[in-house]
Amino acid sequence: MIRDLVAATYRGGYRIELEFDDGQRGIVDFTKYVERGGIFERLRNMEFFRGFSVNKELGTLTWADEIDIAPETLYAEATGVALPEWMESKVSDTAGRHSRSDC
């Protein structure tokens, strides 16, 4: 089941506390996304990074409606719950290539 993000609070550095529609919450460190570069390059600018918002329609975290991370990935990182099986197999199938499920 996909959980929607309902709230996000900046916690310093590249850390954001996330709360989901089932009441689960946790802090995610986005440093690894910043280090990836590419589309995430803009997150290096701390002012831009802190300008995140919760997109209620998508149920995920977004930056300037240009950058977002799959809510399944955010949920897994915030709560320690494994990614859904369909995402795990997709990651294995695309080994070595960047895909949406990597986010």
C-alpha positions in Angstrom: 0.0 0.0 0.0 1.3 3.4 -0.9 1.3 5.9 1.9 0.8 9.6 1.3 3.0 12.2 2.9 0.9 14.6 5.0 3.5 16.9 6.7 7.1 17.8 6.6 9.3 19.8 9.0 12.8 21.0 8.4 15.2 19.6 11.1 18.6 21.2 10.2 21.2 20.4 7.6 19.6 18.2 4.9 17.2 16.5 7.4 13.5 16.7 7.1 11.0 15.0 9.5 8.2 13.3 7.5 4.7 12.3 8.6 2.5 9.9 6.7 -1.3 9.4 6.5 -1.0 6.3 8.7 0.6 8.4 11.5 4.1 7.0 11.0 6.9 9.5 11.0 10.6 9.7 10.8 13.6 11.9 9.9 15.2 11.5 6.5 18.7 12.8 5.7 18.7 13.9 2.1 22.5 14.3 1.9 22.7 11.2 -0.4 20.4 12.9 -2.9 22.4 16.0 -2.9 25.6 14.0 -3.5 24.0 12.2 -6.5 23.9 15.5 -8.5 21.9 15.5 -11.7 18.3 16.6 -11.0 19.2 16.8 -7.3 22.0 19.3 -7.9 19.7 22.2 -7.1 19.2 20.8 -3.5 22.8 21.8 -2.8 21.5 25.4 -2.4 20.3 25.3 1.2 17.7 28.1 0.5 16.2 26.0 -2.3 16.4 22.8 -0.2 14.5 24.5 2.7 11.8 25.6 0.2 10.3 22.1 0.0 6.5 21.6 0.2 4.2 18.7 0.6 2.3 18.1 -2.7 -1.1 16.9 -1.3 -2.2 15.7 -4.8 0.9 13.5 -5.2 1.3 12.7 -1.5 5.0 13.4 -1.6 7.7 16.0 -1.0 8.5 18.4 -3.8 10.8 21.3 -4.5 9.5 24.0 -6.8 7.2 21.4 -8.4 10.2 20.3 -10.3 11.9 17.7 -8.0 10.1 15.0 -6.1 11.0 11.7 -4.6 8.7 8.7 -4.8 6.5 8.5 -1.6 7.2 4.8 -1.3 10.9 5.6 -1.0 10.3 8.4 1.5 8.2 6.1 3.6 10.8 3.3 3.6 13.6 5.7 4.5 11.6 7.5 7.3 10.1 4.4 8.9 12.6 1.6 8.1 9.9 -0.4 6.4 11.1 -2.3 3.3 10.2 -0.9 -0.1 7.3 -2.6 -1.7 8.2 -5.8 -3.5 7.4 -4.4 -6.9 9.9 -1.6 -6.4 12.6 -3.9 -5.1 12.3 -6.1 -8.3 12.3 -3.0 -10.5 15.5 -1.8 -8.8 17.1 -5.2 -9.4 16.0 -5.2 -13.0 17.7 -1.8 -13.7 20.9 -2.5 -11.9 23.5 0.1 -12.7 20.9 2.5 -14.3 19.1 5.3 -12.6 15.3 5.0 -12.6 12.4 6.6 -10.9 12.4 3.8 -8.3 15.9 4.7 -7.3 14.6 8.0 -5.9 
